[in-house]
């Protein structure tokens, strides 16, 4: 490195906080670790721990993805159960004899 030039900065790391916050509305038990890890990224970068910040961002992304997958699957199952229950009620009311 030549004197007078600043040291190159590592590329910024996405802390995935937005995805973690969205995930909390779908399945909060898995979104809480995602938010905790996302909140660790910027302080670790300020301390110069690039590897630690990258690991925290990776963990945040992993927990967020799982929360999104489980949350969306949960809502799809709930909608299907409600729809099938409604269809079953309609069919049973049409086939009953008076």
N, C-alpha and C positions, 0 to 999 in steps of 0.2 A: 504494500500500500504506500502511496506517495504521501509525503507530508503536506498538510494543508487541505487535504480532501477528507470529508467526513466518512466515517465507516458506513458501508451500505446497510440500509435498513432491511430487515426481513419483510416479506410480503405480509400484508394484513391478514388476520385470521377472522373468518366469519364465526361469531360466537353462537349462532343459531337461536338467539333469544326469541325472535319472532315465531319460529316454528314451535318452540317450546311453549310459548304463551297460547298459540292456537291449539296445541295438543292438550292443554289443561282443560279446555272446554269439551274435549272428546273423551279422554280417560285420564283423570287427574292422578291416580296412583303412580302411573309411569311417567307422567309429565313433571312431577316434583323433582326427581333426580335430574331430569333434563334442565330444568330452570337453575338448579343448584350448580350444575357443571357449567352452564352458559354464563352464570355470574362470576365464575372463576377465571374466565379467559382474559378479560382486559387487565385485571390486577397482575396476573402472571406475565402478561406482555410488558407491563410497566416495570416489573422487577427484572425483566430480561430473560425470563425462563420461557424461551420459545417452544421448546419440546413439551414442557408442562402445559402451556397454553394450547398447543396442538392436540395433546391428549385429552384435555378437558373439552375442547370443541368436538372431538370425535365422539366422546362419551355422550355429550349433549345431543348430538345428531342421532346417535344410536337410540337413546331413550325416547327422543321425540318421535322417531320413525315408529318404534314399537307402540307408543301411545296412540299415534294416528292410526296404525293398522288395527289395533285392538278396538279403538273407539269407533272407527268406521264399520268394522265387522259387527260390533255390538248393536249399532243403530240399524244396520241392514237386517240382522236377525230379528230385532224388535219390530221393525216395519213388516217383515214377512209374517211374523206370528200374528200381528194385529190384522193384517190383510187376510190371512188364511182363516183366522177366527171369525172375521166378518163374513167371509164367503161361506163358511160352514154354518153360521147362523142364518144366513139368507136361504141356503139350500134346505136346512132343516125346517124352516118356517114355511117353505113352499111345499114340502112333501107331507106336512102333517094333515091329518084328516079331521074334519069337524064333526 
